[in-house]
């Protein structure tokens, strides 16, 4: 589904990614962690066709040109990018509206998930009436509703409090497995990457290149607390943290 080969990218004289290759099989989730400034967000923008790489190739389900890649990807940037004149429910359903769904259909699809995302009762609220965490949840819901085969998530839970973040992680995990999307998740939270992803790509400091790829624990159906306190999980977390500390 997703192949990146010998990818490098420069912004002028600044090299941010250097010789990076990766592949993600259909229905799998790849977590990406690394120091700030190592090109994680740039990688997502390149995959979905918003930026063309300086060198290397990118293929998404066989598509290599930017426009075709963008058609197959749903990208959630760090900023929520909500439309200030739209209500929360209309922002959430925006991707469906852009696909030709009526406003009623888009609202109905979004409304089914508002309670699960802790947004019930705020359907008619404007973005400036929502907390930062609620805005991020609306943006994440909008990404899921786009129904694209590839989801590119750039710190999707960064604005949420620890309890809400853990709850949404626990909800998201089976949703990713059942949904069948190919997912690339960029996060600074090593625990989040190991919990949600099938494997974790560890990037070096700028220019970002591969330090290691660590396989996560096989899904056991256990609750989040049981997983993140499992001794094997802790070993993997410390392995990644050691790599990141050693590359500072």
C-alpha positions in Angstrom: 0.0 0.0 0.0 2.7 2.5 1.0 6.4 2.5 -0.2 9.0 5.1 0.3 12.4 4.6 -1.3 15.7 6.4 -0.7 13.8 9.6 0.2 15.7 12.8 0.9 14.4 16.4 1.2 16.1 19.8 1.6 14.6 23.2 2.3 17.2 25.3 0.6 20.6 24.5 2.3 18.8 22.7 5.2 18.7 18.9 4.8 15.8 17.5 6.9 15.4 13.9 5.6 18.3 11.8 4.3 18.0 8.5 2.4 14.9 7.2 4.2 13.1 4.0 3.0 10.1 2.4 4.5 7.1 0.3 3.6 3.7 -0.2 5.3 1.5 -3.1 4.3 -2.2 -2.7 3.8 -4.1 -2.5 7.0 -1.0 -2.0 9.1 0.0 1.0 11.3 3.5 2.4 11.4 4.5 4.7 14.3 7.2 7.3 13.6 9.2 8.8 16.5 12.3 11.0 16.6 13.8 14.2 17.9 12.1 17.5 17.0 13.1 18.8 13.6 14.1 15.4 12.2 11.5 15.6 9.3 8.6 13.6 10.8 5.9 16.1 9.7 7.7 16.7 6.4 7.6 13.0 5.7 3.8 12.9 6.0 3.4 16.0 3.7 5.6 14.2 1.1 3.6 11.0 1.3 0.3 12.7 0.7 1.6 14.8 -2.2 1.7 18.2 -0.6 5.4 18.4 -1.0 7.5 16.7 -3.7 10.8 15.2 -2.3 14.2 16.5 -3.4 15.2 12.9 -4.1 13.6 9.5 -3.9 10.2 8.0 -4.8 6.9 7.6 -3.0 4.1 5.2 -3.9 0.7 5.0 -2.4 -1.4 2.0 -3.6 0.5 2.2 -6.9 0.1 5.9 -7.3 3.3 8.0 -7.5 2.2 11.5 -8.8 1.2 14.0 -6.1 -2.4 14.4 -7.1 -3.1 10.7 -7.1 -1.4 10.2 -3.8 -3.4 13.0 -2.3 -6.7 11.3 -3.4 -5.8 8.2 -1.4 -4.6 9.9 1.8 -6.3 11.7 4.6 -3.8 14.0 6.4 -4.4 15.3 9.9 -1.8 18.1 10.6 -0.8 19.3 14.1 -3.0 22.3 13.7 -6.7 21.5 13.7 -7.5 23.8 10.7 -11.2 24.0 11.6 -13.3 26.5 9.7 -14.3 29.2 12.2 -17.7 29.8 10.5 -18.7 26.1 10.7 -20.2 24.3 13.7 -18.4 21.4 15.2 -20.6 18.9 13.5 -20.2 20.5 10.1 -16.4 20.7 10.5 -16.4 17.0 11.4 -18.5 16.1 8.3 -16.6 18.4 6.0 -14.7 15.6 4.2 -18.0 13.9 3.5 -19.6 17.1 2.2 -16.6 17.5 -0.1 -17.2 14.0 -1.5 -20.8 15.0 -2.5 -22.8 13.9 0.6 -25.6 16.2 1.6 -25.3 18.2 4.7 -27.9 16.0 6.4 -26.0 12.8 5.5 -22.6 14.3 6.6 -24.1 15.4 9.9 -25.8 12.1 10.6 -22.5 10.2 10.0 -20.6 12.6 12.3 -23.3 12.6 15.0 -22.9 8.8 15.5 -19.4 9.4 16.8 -19.8 12.6 18.8 -20.6 10.9 22.1 -17.7 8.4 21.7 -15.3 11.4 21.2 -16.6 13.3 24.2 -18.3 15.9 22.0 -22.0 15.2 22.7 -23.8 18.4 23.3 -21.4 20.5 21.3 -22.6 19.7 17.8 -23.7 23.3 17.2 -20.7 25.0 18.8 -18.2 27.1 16.8 -14.5 26.3 17.0 -13.8 29.4 19.2 -16.3 28.0 21.7 -14.4 24.7 22.1 -11.3 23.9 24.2 -8.1 23.1 22.4 -8.5 19.4 23.1 -12.1 19.4 21.8 -11.0 21.1 18.6 -8.4 18.4 18.1 -11.0 15.7 18.6 -13.2 17.3 15.9 -10.3 17.4 13.5 -9.5 13.8 14.2 -13.1 12.8 13.6 -13.1 14.7 10.3 -10.0 12.7 9.3 -11.6 9.3 10.1 -14.8 10.2 8.3 -12.9 10.9 5.0 -12.8 7.2 4.5 -9.5 7.2 2.7 -7.4 4.1 2.6 -4.3 5.8 4.0 -4.4 7.9 7.2 -1.5 10.2 8.0 -1.7 11.4 11.6 0.6 14.1 12.9 0.4 14.1 16.7 -3.4 13.5 16.7 -3.7 13.6 20.5 -1.1 16.1 21.4 -3.6 18.7 22.7 -5.5 16.3 24.9 -5.2 15.8 28.7 -3.6 12.5 29.8 -6.8 10.7 30.7 -8.7 11.6 27.5 -5.6 10.8 25.5 -5.4 7.3 27.0 -9.2 6.7 26.5 -9.0 7.7 22.8 -5.9 5.5 22.3 -7.8 2.6 23.7 -10.8 3.3 21.5 -8.6 3.9 18.4 -6.7 0.7 18.5 -9.5 -1.7 17.6 -10.9 0.9 15.2 -7.7 0.9 13.3 -7.6 -2.9 13.2 -11.2 -3.2 12.1 -11.1 -0.3 9.7 -8.4 -1.7 7.5 -6.7 1.6 6.9 -3.0 1.9 6.3 -1.8 4.4 8.9 1.4 6.4 9.6 1.3 7.9 13.0 3.8 10.6 14.0 4.1 11.2 17.7 6.6 12.3 20.3 5.0 9.8 22.8 7.0 6.5 22.5 4.3 4.7 24.6 1.6 5.9 22.3 3.5 4.7 19.2 4.2 1.3 20.7 0.6 0.9 21.8 -1.2 2.0 18.6 1.3 0.8 15.9 2.3 -2.6 14.6 5.9 -1.3 14.4 7.8 1.9 15.3 10.3 3.6 13.0 12.9 5.5 15.1 14.4 8.4 13.3 17.8 10.1 13.9 18.2 13.8 14.6 18.1 16.1 11.5 18.6 15.1 8.8 16.2 12.2 9.7 17.3 8.7 8.7 16.4 5.3 10.2 18.0 4.4 13.5 15.9 1.3 14.0 12.5 -0.3 13.4 11.0 -1.9 16.5 8.2 -4.4 16.4 5.3 -3.8 18.8 3.7 -6.5 20.9 1.1 -8.6 19.0 -2.4 -7.5 19.9 -3.7 -9.5 22.8 -7.1 -7.9 23.3 -6.0 -6.8 26.8 -6.8 -3.3 28.1 -4.4 -0.4 27.6 -3.2 -0.5 31.2 -2.3 -4.1 31.0 -0.5 -3.6 27.7 1.6 -0.6 28.7 2.7 -2.3 31.9 3.7 -5.6 30.3 7.4 -6.3 30.8 8.0 -6.9 27.1 6.3 -3.6 26.3 8.5 -1.8 28.8 11.6 -3.4 27.3 10.7 -2.1 23.8 9.9 1.3 25.2 13.3 1.5 26.9 15.0 0.3 23.7 13.5 3.2 21.8 14.2 5.7 24.5 17.8 4.5 24.6 18.1 5.0 20.9 16.7 8.5 21.1 18.9 9.5 24.1 22.0 8.1 22.4 21.3 10.2 19.3 20.7 13.5 21.0 
